[in-house]
Amino acid sequence: MTKYLKSLLNKNLLFLISIDLIIVIVSLYISTLFRFDFSIPLEVSKLITLKNFTVLIIVKIFFFRLFALYRGMWRYTSIWDMFNIIKANSFSTLILFFLVFQFYGFKDISRSLLIIDFIICTGLVCISRLGVRMFFSHIKFLFKTDISRNLKKRIILIGAGDTGQTIIRQTLQKSDSTVGIIGILDDDIKKIGRRLHGIPVLGTTSDLTVLEIDFDEIYICAPSASRKQMIAIVDECKKSKKPFKTLPSMSELMEGKISISQFREVSIVDLLGREEVELDKNAISKFIKGKRVLVTGAGGSIGSELVRQCVKYEPSVLVMMDISELNLFEIDREIITNNQINILFKPVLSDIRDRSVVEQVFKEFKPQVVFHAAAYKHVPMQEYFPWEAVKTNVFGTSNIAEISVSYNVEKFVLVSTDKAVKPVNVMGATKRLAEMITQNYNRIQNKTEFMAVRFGNVLGSSGSVIPIFQDQIKKGGPVTVTDPDMERYFMSIPEASQLILQAGSLGIGGEVFILDMGDPIKIIDIANELIRLSGYEPELDISIEFTGTRPGEKKIEELSLPTEQLDKTKHDKIFVLNDPAISDKTLSDIAIGISDLKNGLSQRTANQVRTILSSILPEYKPDLNSKEPIYLRLKAEA
């Protein structure tokens, strides 16, 4: 009670209540005039007493308080506030109906009077709130004749959709903002000439170079733009010779929250990986929510994004395992800092090759879902040290898979790669064996559902072509490309991770899923686009050199084998591979071969390891003629 009285003594609250008191009195007076054709009968005027007015005010203000009409700031009035105003007036009118019936029986007071009062009072209260919002959003700027001169940045906004209007509203609400949107461009010609929060839509994106108004910067506000649309927008921005920024794609925006602070420089990821992923969130939630989840390789590019995506679906426990202390520290700090959800986060610094430690983790946390993203992924390094690739990608996967069965894991999802298709390098061969390990474990038991998800390169991952090119451009070039015909499938890290979760929700065991990667992209095209995004011209400012293919590289990657049949799933961007050539005997022979591979592995040279791999996996065709540097022929430590 004391707390309630203290809140009433708040000066701002008293001021707001005073406004509503005036509205309540004015509303009743106008309603009475309307009801009686502006000639109030004597018997009605006798009822206008201090006592009756007091009852009316108490009832109205009580329900206004009950429905939180004084908690929000009027300058930010929303549609939900309008609903609360309607509800508050509805309930107060019902109570007044009851009181009038109880004490006067509707003899002198007409029921229609209360209905008219409800309509007028609701309207006036809504108008008062919207009036304050309009003043702070628009009208106050009319009195600042020098406002355009105070702006440090005059912005042209590209995109007049819902996101654009959110950004405009934010800038208008900040009275001290030195950033002002002075015009909008949108490729929907129906919007040209219209206004969004008072800001004119001046034309389409192609009109950017012929605008007659002076501006300083361009903000691209099209988070749902497709790859093709984004490339076209950026091309027009470059022609204007003005700096430009963009909002991230919707998949990158945390829970879809949008603010002007999120605008950043346009990156190559924006041009190549902006396809918005439609997810069956209910299926993923059923798969993850309340479960104990383990992510191996949790500090890596895909592993860390899997952690971020899993958090959205609220597992009860999220175990993050990685061999890199720094990477594990970074993802653990990020997740704990940014999330207030009641999830137990547990970082585990461990090597998946260390079976005893892995088993201890499973014993302690008993994961129900495992995402196995830990792997060596750099092709040239694995060509030099194939025994290390085998230990991690093959034996490590076998450890995690076998222990998953022992501890009754419900689902095991392996993160695989397109390099597993007709492998010509150690990385591809070991990942293909990892796929077959999961298929074999799914075959020999029925407690754990095993599946693999295969996709191509992810944009911007550590050690990938994009950060390498960016570093070369910063140093003034040259940018090195292995071959002019080299091409790869690309997908953004958030998109790949979301589809891995979706595939996991679809799997029933034994599947190798493949993600729709779109069309392959030439590496030379990425190099050219990155150079242009950096403000240079290819060959003119930054040269491109062709260095020849590296050990184990293909010019063109494939996503499936000729023997594999692509079947549709419930999701448009996920397919399941069926390979009739893979029999139970094949999987059994592979398991025996992997067991034999362990014997003396560390005492073999690189070519000897490749030869053994090709004997286990006949589809692997290594190049055994290349000379190994002298240090690579040294025996690896046991």
C-alpha positions, 0 to 999 in steps of 0.5 A: 500500500505504501509503495502504491501511495509513493507512486501516486506522489510521483510528479510525472505520474500526477501530471499524467493523471491530471491530463486524464482527469481533464479528459474524463470530465470533458468526455462526460460533458461532451457526451451529455451534450451529444445525447441530449442535443446540446440541451441538458434536461434539469433532472440530468443536471441535478445528477452532476454532483461532486460525489458522482464526479468523484466516483466516475474519476476513481473508477476511470483512473483505477482501471487506467492504472490497472491496465498500465496506462502510466507505466510506458512513456507516451512518446513511445506509444505503440499499438499495444498501448492503444489496446490497453486504453480500449480495455481500460475504458471498456472495464470502467464503462461496465462498472459504471453501468453496474453502479448507475443501474444499482443506484439510479436504475437508468431512470434519468441516466440513459444507457446510450450516454455511457456508450457515447462516453466510452467512445469519446473518452477512448478517442481522447485518451488515444489522441493525447498519447499519439499527440505526444508521440507525434510531437517528439517524432516530427513536430518538434523538428519543424521548430528547428530551422537549422537542424540540417546544419547540425547533422554531421551525416546526411543519410540516404536510406535504401529500403522503405520496408518495415526495417526501414521505418524502424530505423527512421523512427529511431533516428527521429526519436533521438533529439541529439542525434547527429545522423539524419535520414534526408531521403529514401530509395526503394525499388518498389515504384509504387512507393515513389513520392510517398513519405515514411515518417515524413521522409520522402521516397525519392526514387529507386536505387538506380536514381542514386547517382542523379539525386539533386540533394546533397548527402554524405553516406548511404545506409542499405536497409534490406536485410532480406535482400537476395544475393542478386539484389544485394549485388545490384544495390552495392553496384549502384552505391559504388557508382555514387562514390559515397561511403555506404553501410548495410544492416546484417542479414536477418539470420545474423540479426539476433532474434531479429532485433534491429537498431541503427547501431548495427549498420556496418561496412558491406562485406563479401558475405553480404554479396554471396551469402545473404539467402534467408533461411526459412526454418521449422522452428517448432521442429528444432525446438522439439529437438533441442529445448530442454535437452542436454547438448554437446558441441565438439569443435565449439570454438571453430567457425561452424561449432561456435555458430552452432552454439549460438543457434542452440542457445535460441532454442533453450537447451537445459545444458550446453557443453562446449568442447574444443582443443583450442584454449583461446577459441573456447574462452572466446565463445564461452565469454560471448555466450555467458555475456550475451545470454541471461537464459537459465542454461548451464554452459560448460566449456570443456578444454579437451581433445576428441582423440583422448578417449578417457577425457571424452568418456568422462565428459559424457559420464558427467553431463550425459548429453542427449544430442551431440553435434560433432563439428571438431575436425581438421579442415585445411587441405594442404596441412593434412596432405603434409601430416595425414596421420594427424588428420586420421587421428582427429577426423577418423579416430576422434569421430569413432571415439565420440560415436562409440561413447555416444552409443554407450551413454544412450545419446538420442541423436548424433549429427556429424558436420561433414564436407563436400570434399568427402565426394570422390576425395582426392585429398586426405581431408576429403578421405578422412571425412568420407570415412567419418560419414561411413563411421556414423552410418555403420554405428547407426546400422549396428545398434538402435539406441542412437540415431546417427546422421551426417550433414554435408555442405561446401565452404562457409564464407569467412571461416578462419583460414578460408580464402576470404580472410586470406584475400583481405590480408593480401589486399591490405598489404597492397597485393598481389592477390593469389588465386590457384587457378582461374577455373577454380570454383567452390560452393559457398554458404554463410556460417549462420545459414549453414548452422541453422540448416544443420539444426534443421537437418538434425530435427528431420533425421531418423538415423542413417542419413547423409543430408546435403544442403542446397548450396546454390550455384558454385562461385569462381574464386577469381570472382570473389577476388575481384569483388573483394578488391572492388569492395576495398575501393580498388580496381583489379589489375589496375590497383591490385594485381591477381596472380595464379599460383597453380593448384596446391597438393590435394586440391580439386578445381571443381567440388561436387556435393554428391556421388554419381551413385547417390540419389538425392531425395527431397525432405520437408525442407526445401534446402535440405536433401537426403542422399541415398547410395545403393552402393553402400551395403552392410558389408561395405560398412563392416569392411570399412570398420575393420579397415579403420581398426587395422589403420591404428596399428603403427600409424604414427610410424608411417610416412605421408604417402604410406598413410595415403596408400592405406587410406586408399586401400580402405576407401577405393574411391580415394585416388591420392597423388602418390607421385608428388615429392615430400619435403625431407621433414615430412618423411620424419616419423610423427611422434607416437 
